[in-house]
């Protein structure tokens, strides 16, 4: 009898689990504007969403056509924009999120611009990937810290990235965004690794960056690159395939490390050979330097 009761109980749990999966996740509890659990904003619950202040769950997923959440201050987990329906997203007081993900493979998102005027911190990653149309601009004017990485790649219409206040990020990977014409990282001071390619910009600067472990700027239309405060690259500097590059301005550069193959600078397949790097003093390079000429500022015409 005991075995039969146990079997029936296990069968009940199995049926309950299947029903739960079929009907989606259990509805999150909302108390005084705080969501305890995951929350999906749809056209059906848009009025309820307007009263939410915090989401204490793994994610807040935006799936409604026009989403306005005037009281939302923080999301403990990720802010997801994965569906193609959202045309308008307004989160005017949002200050902190666990991460942001826009799009996924073969995504046709309708949102053209992500503008979060008060966002100050992302505790995970900022990912914008595989958006084959529409998403054009990301403007986060107050964002200062990204504890994870920036991954922005294969967004066919993406043209404008404004992170003007960003001071710190672990890693930057930006590539295969062939319409990208504007990047503002003017306040960036610290990043472990930076890799940016396939950008249609004449001038590019990281003028507040002081040190990094590796820097790669490749396959773009840069004419001039400015690294005004950069003093140390602990690993490899890669400047490859820039069809219009004239020079790099790096007056404070003192030291460039080496990769596992014993190379400090890779600079092949650029329009100008060698690439001119303008410095105040010739930096120490621990490994091989390829197709680069260091020029002392003020003495460019000598020799």
Buried (B, 14 or more C-beta within 10 A) or exposed (E): EEEEEEEEEEEEEEEEEEEEEEEEEEEBEBEEEBBBBBBBBBEEEBEEBBEBBBBBBBBBBBBBEEBBBEBBBBBBBBBBBBBBBBBEBBBEBBBBBBBBBBBBEEBEBBBEEBBBEBBBBBBBBBBBBBBBBBBBBBBBBBBBBBBBBBBBBBBBBBBBBBBBBBBBBBBBBBBBBBBBBEBBBBBBBBBBBBBBBBBBBEEBBBBBBBBBBBBBBBBBBBBBBBBBBBBBBBBBBBBBBBEEBBBBBBBBBBBBBBBEEEBBBBBEBBBBEEBBBBBEEEBEBBBEBBBBBBBBEEEEEEE
